[in-house]
Amino acid sequence: MTVAALEALLGARTDIRRGDAPADALPARASGYAPLDAALPGGGWPTSAVTELLVERTGIGELSLLLPTLRVLTRDEGCDVALVAPPHTPFAPALVNAGIALERLLIIDPPGPSDALWASERLLRSGRFAAVLLWASRTTPARQRRLQLAAVQGASLGVVYRPIDQAADHSPVALRLMLRALDGVLQIDPLKVRGGAGRAVALAPQLFDDPQGVPWPIVAATAPFTSASTPTPTSEPRARVVSLNRR
């Protein structure tokens, strides 16, 4: 086959992307943080896809990054959102203060990492949840691919929080960002950006104040990320919590 014929064949195939050709940016939803949106090819969180946030330590703003999006989904658009295996029980008054509609929020409390992945895949695939946030202590490329395919099928926004020491692992998801607290700011470094290269961003604590309704600066001295932490009990009203056991 001649070079010209091969070029013509590749040009006619829409299911093949050449390695030297940039991929089209995925459709995206604005994050609510202008510097972050400007740094991502699609202008925000890729939709019908999975984003990995590799977190250095808990409490550095990793959930705050999603609050503006969750507020729009639950309050403005009336969509359901699920949190799977959060390391601590989300504090309901803080979520309400951030504008989250608790009646649209489902919290899944699975007995183990495998159950968390199983539940997240089904939630994403169902199409009933506009966004699914998963805290994963252990996963594999194959499981991440299943989540990515489920997000495509369900047209859902998937977010997987992982420990930063798993940054070197291969993952077939659409977007991978590394989050670190550095000199009083949240440093966001792109590891993988489908549709473009992306660039590093530093978000100052003041940017989190408005989405959360109150000053909530980034805390540098926090515990290492692990999804095995014991949930913090609270007597305050809270979102629906489901204790999952599929065995």
C-alpha positions as CSV (number, residue, x, y, z in Angstrom):
1,M,0.0,0.0,0.0
2,T,1.3,3.4,-0.9
3,V,1.7,6.2,1.6
4,A,-1.0,8.2,-0.2
5,A,-3.4,5.3,-0.1
6,L,-2.7,4.8,3.6
7,E,-3.3,8.5,4.3
8,A,-6.6,8.3,2.5
9,L,-7.7,5.2,4.4
10,L,-6.8,6.8,7.8
11,G,-8.5,10.0,6.8
12,A,-11.7,8.1,6.1
13,R,-11.8,6.2,9.4
14,T,-13.4,8.1,12.3
15,D,-12.7,5.4,14.8
16,I,-8.9,5.6,14.5
17,R,-6.8,8.5,15.9
18,R,-3.3,8.9,14.7
19,G,-0.6,9.3,17.4
20,D,0.7,12.5,15.8
21,A,-2.7,14.1,15.7
22,P,-4.3,16.0,18.6
23,A,-7.5,14.5,20.0
24,D,-10.6,16.6,20.0
25,A,-11.3,18.1,23.5
26,L,-14.1,16.3,25.3
27,P,-17.3,18.1,26.1
28,A,-16.9,19.6,29.5
29,R,-18.8,21.3,32.4
30,A,-17.3,24.4,34.0
31,S,-15.7,23.7,37.3
32,G,-16.6,27.1,38.8
33,Y,-12.9,28.0,39.1
34,A,-11.8,30.2,36.1
35,P,-8.1,29.4,36.4
36,L,-8.7,25.7,36.3
37,D,-11.2,25.9,33.4
38,A,-8.7,28.0,31.4
39,A,-6.0,25.3,32.0
40,L,-8.2,22.4,30.7
41,P,-8.8,21.9,26.9
42,G,-12.5,21.5,27.2
43,G,-12.9,24.4,29.7
44,G,-13.8,22.2,32.7
45,W,-14.5,18.7,34.0
46,P,-14.9,16.3,31.0
47,T,-18.5,14.9,30.9
48,S,-19.4,11.4,30.1
49,A,-15.9,10.5,31.3
50,V,-13.9,9.9,34.5
51,T,-11.5,12.3,36.1
52,E,-8.9,11.1,38.6
53,L,-7.8,13.4,41.3
54,L,-4.6,12.1,43.0
55,V,-4.6,13.6,46.4
56,E,-1.5,14.2,48.6
57,R,-3.5,14.6,51.8
58,T,-7.1,14.8,52.8
59,G,-8.5,18.3,53.6
60,I,-6.5,20.3,51.1
61,G,-9.5,21.3,49.0
62,E,-10.1,18.1,47.0
63,L,-13.9,18.1,47.7
64,S,-14.1,21.9,47.5
65,L,-13.0,21.6,43.8
66,L,-16.3,19.9,43.1
67,L,-18.7,21.9,45.2
68,P,-19.6,24.5,42.5
69,T,-20.4,21.7,40.1
70,L,-22.3,19.7,42.7
71,R,-24.3,22.9,43.5
72,V,-25.3,23.4,39.9
73,L,-26.2,19.8,39.4
74,T,-28.3,19.3,42.6
75,R,-29.8,22.7,43.1
76,D,-30.1,24.4,39.7
77,E,-30.6,21.3,37.5
78,G,-32.3,19.0,40.1
79,C,-30.0,16.1,39.3
80,D,-28.9,13.3,41.7
81,V,-25.3,12.9,42.8
82,A,-23.6,10.0,44.6
83,L,-20.6,10.0,46.9
84,V,-19.1,6.5,47.3
85,A,-16.8,5.6,50.2
86,P,-15.9,9.1,51.4
87,P,-13.2,8.8,54.0
88,H,-15.2,10.9,56.5
89,T,-18.9,11.5,56.8
90,P,-19.7,14.7,54.9
91,F,-20.8,17.5,57.2
92,A,-24.4,18.3,56.1
93,P,-24.5,22.0,57.3
94,A,-21.4,22.8,55.3
95,L,-22.9,21.2,52.2
96,V,-26.1,23.1,52.7
97,N,-24.0,26.3,53.1
98,A,-22.3,25.6,49.8
99,G,-25.7,25.3,48.1
100,I,-25.9,21.6,47.8
101,A,-29.4,20.1,47.8
102,L,-29.1,17.3,50.3
103,E,-32.2,15.5,49.0
104,R,-30.4,15.0,45.7
105,L,-27.3,13.6,47.4
106,L,-26.8,9.8,48.0
107,I,-23.9,8.6,50.1
108,I,-22.8,5.0,49.7
109,D,-21.0,3.3,52.6
110,P,-19.5,0.1,51.1
111,P,-17.9,-2.6,53.2
112,G,-14.7,-2.7,51.1
113,P,-12.7,-1.3,48.1
114,S,-14.1,-3.9,45.7
115,D,-17.6,-3.1,46.7
116,A,-17.0,0.6,46.2
117,L,-15.8,0.1,42.7
118,W,-18.7,-2.2,41.9
119,A,-21.2,0.3,43.2
120,S,-19.6,3.2,41.4
121,E,-19.6,1.4,38.1
122,R,-23.3,0.6,38.4
123,L,-24.2,4.1,39.4
124,L,-22.3,5.6,36.5
125,R,-23.8,3.1,34.0
126,S,-27.4,3.6,35.3
127,G,-27.7,7.1,33.8
128,R,-29.7,8.2,36.9
129,F,-26.8,10.1,38.5
130,A,-25.3,13.2,36.9
131,A,-22.1,12.8,38.9
132,V,-20.5,10.0,40.9
133,L,-17.6,10.7,43.3
134,L,-15.6,7.7,44.4
135,W,-12.8,7.5,47.0
136,A,-10.7,4.5,45.9
137,S,-7.9,3.2,48.1
138,R,-7.1,0.4,45.6
139,T,-8.0,-0.1,42.0
140,T,-6.6,-1.4,38.7
141,P,-6.3,-0.2,35.1
142,A,-9.0,-2.7,34.2
143,R,-11.4,-1.4,36.8
144,Q,-10.7,2.2,35.8
145,R,-11.5,1.3,32.2
146,R,-14.8,-0.2,33.4
147,L,-15.6,3.0,35.2
148,Q,-14.7,5.1,32.1
149,L,-16.9,3.0,29.9
150,A,-19.7,3.2,32.4
151,A,-19.5,7.0,32.5
152,V,-19.7,7.1,28.7
153,Q,-22.7,4.8,28.7
154,G,-24.5,6.6,31.5
155,A,-23.5,10.1,30.3
156,S,-22.3,10.8,33.8
157,L,-19.5,12.8,35.3
158,G,-17.2,10.4,37.2
159,V,-14.6,11.5,39.7
160,V,-12.2,9.1,41.4
161,Y,-10.1,10.2,44.3
162,R,-6.9,8.2,44.6
163,P,-3.7,8.5,46.8
164,I,-1.0,10.5,45.2
165,D,1.5,7.5,45.4
166,Q,-0.6,5.8,42.7
167,A,0.2,8.6,40.2
168,A,2.6,6.3,38.3
169,D,-0.1,3.7,37.7
170,H,-1.5,3.4,34.2
171,S,-5.1,4.6,34.0
172,P,-7.3,4.8,30.9
173,V,-9.5,7.6,32.2
174,A,-9.9,10.9,30.4
175,L,-8.3,13.3,32.9
176,R,-5.7,12.8,35.7
177,L,-4.8,15.7,38.0
178,M,-2.4,15.6,40.9
179,L,-3.4,17.7,43.9
180,R,-0.9,19.0,46.5
181,A,-0.9,21.7,49.2
182,L,2.1,23.9,48.4
183,D,3.0,27.2,50.0
184,G,-0.6,27.8,51.1
185,V,-2.2,27.1,47.8
186,L,-3.8,24.1,46.1
187,Q,-1.3,23.1,43.4
188,I,-2.9,21.2,40.5
189,D,-0.6,19.4,38.1
190,P,-1.9,17.6,35.0
191,L,-0.7,14.0,34.5
192,K,-3.0,13.1,31.6
193,V,-5.3,15.3,29.6
194,R,-7.3,13.8,26.8
195,G,-7.7,16.4,24.0
196,G,-4.7,18.5,25.0
197,A,-1.7,19.0,27.3
198,G,-3.3,21.1,30.0
199,R,-1.1,23.2,32.4
200,A,-0.4,23.5,36.1
201,V,-2.7,25.7,38.2
202,A,-2.4,27.1,41.7
203,L,-5.6,28.0,43.4
204,A,-5.5,30.3,46.4
205,P,-7.6,29.6,49.5
206,Q,-9.7,32.7,48.8
207,L,-11.1,31.1,45.7
208,F,-12.8,28.5,47.8
209,D,-14.6,31.0,50.1
210,D,-17.4,31.9,47.7
211,P,-18.4,28.4,46.6
212,Q,-18.4,27.2,50.2
213,G,-20.1,30.3,51.6
214,V,-17.6,30.8,54.4
215,P,-13.8,31.1,54.6
216,W,-12.3,27.6,54.4
217,P,-8.6,27.9,53.8
218,I,-6.5,25.0,52.6
219,V,-5.0,23.2,55.5
220,A,-1.4,22.0,54.9
221,A,-1.1,19.8,58.0
222,T,-3.6,17.0,57.4
223,A,-3.6,13.2,57.4
224,P,-2.4,11.2,54.4
225,F,-5.2,10.2,52.1
226,T,-6.7,6.9,52.8
227,S,-10.3,5.7,52.3
228,A,-10.0,3.4,55.3
229,S,-10.6,6.2,57.8
230,T,-13.4,5.8,60.3
231,P,-16.3,8.1,59.3
232,T,-16.9,10.9,61.8
233,P,-20.3,10.6,63.4
234,T,-22.7,13.5,63.4
235,S,-26.1,14.2,64.8
236,E,-26.9,16.8,62.2
237,P,-29.4,16.2,59.4
238,R,-27.6,14.5,56.5
239,A,-28.1,13.1,53.0
240,R,-29.3,9.6,52.4
241,V,-26.7,7.1,53.5
242,V,-26.8,3.6,52.2
243,S,-24.8,0.8,53.8
244,L,-23.9,-1.4,50.9
245,N,-23.4,-5.2,51.2
246,R,-23.8,-7.1,48.0
247,R,-22.7,-10.5,49.3
